[in-house]
């Protein structure tokens, strides 16, 4: 057995601008780094991106579990992952830390064209909720940057105002010119959802994420059975760790898409499991970050680059914070790139 030691540190990410969602406005985001070192002096770092109010592992014993992982790091990755099955954000931190255990200051975790700086990953532009003028400003900025796929958070404003915003975009850009995704974060009531999906479908919307809350399984299944607008599951996936329960959920609801946030669904191994089960039912997917720092975003982006990507991914969150960890990630046009000429701003 190789001797190892580990430690964890907390980092409070500060938003440049408040991020509005149907669950409230975000001004800061708590995250944790786990660092490991082996007897040869090799080091690794991973991010445990706890998402308070949403993560399955948002519970009082979170930090105690991190402590336990650090004290028992010599168990190795596989044994640790089994024992922290209910802590998905710690799972991905452990996976990433072991992947980076090489002394590579550029954190090239996977051997892909993306990690070699030869290919970018197409991403959508994220538009936060807020007053209409604030949303219009974000939209104009993303379009000027060259994005052809936008994801708009909806569900916090009056629905008529949100429809007006979407309609104004469609007057300028057809569905062939600009793909529009919307994310309701479960904000709609089941009784009003069918009508709202019909209104959204008239505007050529690509898909809607989680129109109603995860607990409405039967209602989600009914909507997916007869919907004018493709439905994607997001929050519905959180907290389901058993593969048979994953199979059951997908077979019952039959969504068009699933949205995979590795920090919320069991890291890379958990994400692989969802992709495999979805594939059996011809359910498509894309991968999204969950407000990690660039340490976590880098890991998720490189993992994503190992997959066959045929649509924009949700990996454009690296520029949201005033105190992010600067590194090789950069957005060029509507693609995320890994710049092999850049290193990290901290000693990893």
C-alpha positions in Angstrom: 0.0 0.0 0.0 1.3 3.5 -0.9 1.3 5.9 2.0 -1.0 8.9 1.5 -2.2 11.8 3.4 -5.1 14.2 2.7 -6.5 17.5 3.9 -9.6 19.5 3.0 -10.1 23.3 2.8 -13.2 25.4 2.4 -13.6 28.1 -0.3 -16.5 30.6 -0.5 -17.1 31.6 -4.1 -18.5 35.1 -4.5 -20.8 35.9 -7.5 -19.9 38.8 -9.7 -23.6 39.5 -10.1 -26.4 37.8 -8.1 -27.7 34.7 -9.8 -31.5 34.5 -9.9 -33.3 31.1 -9.9 -36.8 30.1 -9.0 -35.4 29.0 -5.7 -34.0 32.4 -4.9 -31.1 34.7 -5.6 -27.5 33.4 -5.1 -24.7 35.7 -4.0 -22.2 33.1 -2.8 -21.5 29.4 -3.2 -19.7 27.2 -0.6 -17.3 24.7 -2.0 -14.5 22.5 -0.6 -11.1 21.2 -2.0 -9.6 17.9 -1.0 -5.9 17.6 -1.5 -3.9 14.3 -1.4 -0.2 13.6 -1.4 1.5 10.3 -1.8 4.9 9.0 -0.5 6.6 10.0 -3.8 5.6 13.6 -3.4 2.8 13.5 -6.1 -0.2 15.6 -5.3 -3.8 15.7 -6.4 -6.7 18.0 -5.9 -10.4 17.6 -6.3 -13.4 19.8 -5.6 -16.3 18.8 -3.5 -18.9 21.3 -4.7 -21.7 21.2 -2.1 -24.8 22.9 -3.4 -26.8 24.0 -0.3 -30.5 23.5 -0.7 -30.2 21.2 -3.7 -27.4 18.6 -3.1 -28.5 15.2 -1.8 -25.5 15.6 0.6 -26.5 18.9 2.1 -26.7 17.5 5.6 -25.1 18.2 9.0 -22.5 15.5 8.8 -21.0 16.8 5.5 -17.8 18.2 7.0 -17.4 15.2 9.3 -17.6 13.0 6.3 -14.9 15.0 4.6 -12.7 14.6 7.7 -13.3 10.8 7.6 -12.3 10.6 3.9 -9.1 12.5 4.6 -8.2 10.3 7.6 -8.9 7.1 5.5 -7.5 8.2 2.2 -5.3 5.1 2.1 -8.4 3.0 1.5 -8.0 4.1 -2.1 -10.6 5.5 -4.5 -12.8 2.5 -5.1 -13.3 1.7 -1.4 -13.9 5.3 -0.5 -16.5 5.8 -3.2 -18.5 2.8 -1.9 -18.5 4.2 1.6 -19.6 7.7 0.7 -22.4 6.7 -1.6 -24.7 9.3 -0.1 -22.3 12.2 -0.7 -22.1 12.7 -4.5 -20.1 16.0 -4.3 -17.5 14.3 -2.1 -17.4 11.4 -4.5 -16.4 13.6 -7.4 -13.9 15.3 -5.3 -12.3 12.0 -4.5 -12.4 10.8 -8.1 -10.8 14.0 -9.3 -8.1 14.1 -6.6 -7.0 10.6 -7.5 -7.1 11.4 -11.3 -4.8 14.4 -10.7 -2.3 12.6 -8.5 0.5 13.1 -11.0 2.1 16.4 -10.2 0.8 17.8 -13.5 0.3 21.5 -12.8 -2.1 21.8 -15.8 -4.5 19.2 -14.4 -4.8 17.2 -17.6 -7.0 14.5 -16.1 -8.2 12.6 -19.2 -6.4 11.9 -22.4 -8.6 13.7 -25.0 -8.3 16.3 -27.7 -9.9 18.7 -25.4 -7.4 18.2 -22.6 -4.6 18.5 -25.2 -6.0 21.9 -26.3 -6.8 20.6 -29.8 -10.7 20.7 -29.6 -13.3 22.8 -27.8 -16.6 21.7 -26.2 -19.7 23.5 -27.5 -21.6 25.1 -24.6 -24.8 27.0 -24.1 -24.9 30.5 -22.8 -26.6 30.8 -19.4 -29.1 33.5 -18.8 -30.0 34.2 -15.1 -33.5 35.2 -13.9 -34.0 38.9 -13.1 -35.9 41.9 -14.3 -36.6 41.9 -18.0 -33.9 44.6 -18.7 -31.3 42.6 -16.8 -32.2 39.4 -18.8 -32.1 41.3 -22.1 -28.6 42.7 -21.3 -27.4 39.1 -20.6 -28.9 37.8 -23.8 -27.4 40.6 -25.9 -24.0 39.9 -24.4 -24.1 36.2 -25.1 -25.3 36.8 -28.7 -22.4 39.2 -29.2 -20.0 36.6 -27.9 -21.2 34.2 -30.6 -23.5 31.8 -28.8 -26.1 30.0 -30.9 -27.7 28.1 -27.9 -29.0 29.9 -24.8 -30.4 28.5 -21.6 -32.8 30.8 -19.8 -33.9 30.3 -16.2 -37.6 30.8 -15.9 -40.2 30.4 -13.2 -39.4 33.4 -11.0 -41.0 36.2 -13.0 -44.6 36.5 -14.1 -45.0 33.9 -16.8 -46.4 36.4 -19.2 -43.3 38.5 -18.8 -41.1 35.5 -19.5 -43.1 34.7 -22.6 -42.7 38.3 -23.8 -38.9 38.0 -23.4 -38.8 34.7 -25.3 -41.1 36.1 -28.0 -38.9 39.2 -28.5 -35.9 36.9 -29.0 -37.8 34.9 -31.5 -38.6 38.0 -33.5 -34.9 38.6 -34.0 -33.7 35.0 -34.3 -35.5 31.9 -35.7 -35.1 28.4 -34.2 -32.6 27.7 -37.0 -30.5 30.6 -36.0 -30.7 30.3 -32.2 -31.6 27.3 -30.0 -33.4 28.3 -26.8 -33.5 26.0 -23.8 -35.5 26.9 -20.6 -35.1 25.7 -17.1 -38.0 26.0 -14.7 -36.2 24.3 -11.7 -39.6 22.7 -10.8 -41.3 26.1 -10.4 -44.6 25.3 -12.2 -47.7 23.8 -10.6 -48.8 20.5 -12.2 -52.2 22.0 -13.0 -50.8 24.8 -15.1 -47.9 23.1 -16.8 -49.6 21.6 -19.8 -50.9 25.0 -20.9 -47.5 26.6 -20.3 -45.7 23.9 -22.3 -48.1 24.6 -25.2 -47.3 28.4 -25.1 -43.6 27.7 -25.0 -43.8 25.2 -27.8 -45.2 28.0 -30.1 -41.9 29.8 -29.7 -39.7 27.0 -31.0 -38.2 26.2 -27.6 -35.7 23.3 -27.8 -36.6 21.8 -24.4 -37.6 22.5 -20.8 -35.8 21.3 -17.8 -37.8 20.1 -14.8 -41.1 21.9 -15.3 -42.5 20.6 -12.0 -40.9 19.3 -8.8 -39.4 15.8 -8.7 -42.0 14.4 -6.3 -44.7 14.6 -9.0 -43.5 11.4 -10.7 -46.9 10.4 -12.2 -47.6 13.9 -13.4 -44.2 14.1 -15.1 -44.8 10.8 -16.7 -48.2 12.0 -18.0 -46.6 15.2 -19.3 -43.9 13.3 -21.1 -46.4 11.0 -22.7 -48.2 13.8 -24.5 -46.1 17.0 -24.5 -45.7 19.6 -27.3 -42.3 20.4 -25.9 -39.4 18.0 -25.1 -39.0 17.6 -21.3 -35.6 17.1 -19.6 -35.2 15.7 -16.0 -32.7 17.4 -13.8 -33.6 17.6 -10.1 -35.5 14.3 -10.5 -32.1 12.5 -10.7 -30.7 13.8 -7.5 -30.5 11.3 -4.6 -31.1 8.2 -6.6 -28.0 6.0 -6.2 -29.4 2.5 -6.8 -29.2 1.4 -10.4 -32.6 -0.4 -10.3 -34.2 2.8 -9.0 -32.6 4.7 -11.9 -34.0 2.2 -14.3 -37.4 2.5 -12.7 -37.5 6.3 -12.8 -36.5 6.5 -16.5 -38.9 3.7 -17.5 -41.8 5.4 -15.6 -41.3 9.0 -16.8 -39.7 8.5 -20.2 -38.3 12.0 -20.6 -36.7 13.1 -23.9 -33.5 14.2 -22.1 -31.7 13.9 -18.8 -29.4 16.7 -17.5 -26.4 15.3 -15.7 -24.6 17.3 -13.0 -21.8 15.0 -11.8 -21.4 16.8 -8.5 -25.1 16.0 -7.8 -25.5 12.5 -9.2 -22.5 10.6 -7.9 -19.5 11.9 -9.7 -18.2 10.4 -12.9 -19.2 6.8 -12.0 -22.7 7.9 -11.2 -23.0 9.9 -14.4 -21.8 6.9 -16.4 -24.5 4.8 -14.8 -27.2 7.3 -15.8 -25.9 7.6 -19.3 -25.9 3.8 -19.7 -29.5 3.4 -18.4 -30.7 6.3 -20.5 -29.2 4.8 -23.6 -31.2 1.6 -23.2 -34.4 3.7 -23.5 -33.1 6.0 -26.3 -33.1 9.0 -23.8 -30.6 11.6 -24.8 -28.5 13.7 -22.3 -26.1 16.5 -21.8 -23.8 17.4 -19.0 -23.9 20.5 -16.8 -21.7 22.0 -14.2 -23.2 22.9 -10.8 -21.5 26.2 -9.9 -18.1 24.6 -9.2 -14.9 26.6 -9.2 -12.7 26.1 -12.2 -11.1 23.1 -10.4 -14.3 21.2 -10.5 -15.4 22.7 -13.9 -12.1 21.5 -15.4 -12.6 18.0 -14.2 -16.2 17.9 -15.5 -15.3 19.4 -18.8 -12.5 16.9 -19.4 -14.7 14.0 -18.4 -17.4 15.3 -20.8 -14.8 15.4 -23.6 -14.5 11.6 -23.3 -18.1 11.3 -24.5 -19.6 11.6 -28.0 -20.9 15.1 -27.9 -23.5 16.2 -30.5 -25.1 19.2 -28.7 -24.0 22.1 -26.5 -23.2 21.2 -22.9 -23.9 23.3 -19.8 -20.3 24.1 -18.9 -20.2 27.9 -19.1 -20.2 28.8 -15.4 -16.5 29.5 -15.0 -16.8 33.3 -15.3 -19.4 33.8 -12.6 -17.2 34.4 -9.6 -14.9 37.2 -8.4 -12.6 34.8 -6.6 -12.4 31.8 -8.9 -9.3 29.8 -9.3 -7.7 31.0 -12.5 -6.5 28.3 -14.8 -6.3 26.9 -18.4 -10.1 27.1 -19.1 -11.3 29.8 -21.5 -14.4 30.4 -23.6 -13.8 31.2 -27.2 -17.0 32.0 -29.1 -19.5 29.4 -27.9 -16.9 26.8 -27.0 -15.0 25.9 -23.9 -11.3 25.3 -24.5 -8.3 24.1 -22.4 -5.3 26.3 -23.0 -2.2 24.1 -22.5 0.0 27.2 -22.3 -1.7 28.3 -19.0 -1.2 26.9 -15.5 -3.2 27.4 -12.4 -3.0 30.5 -10.2 -2.5 28.4 -7.1 0.0 25.7 -6.2 -1.9 22.5 -6.8 
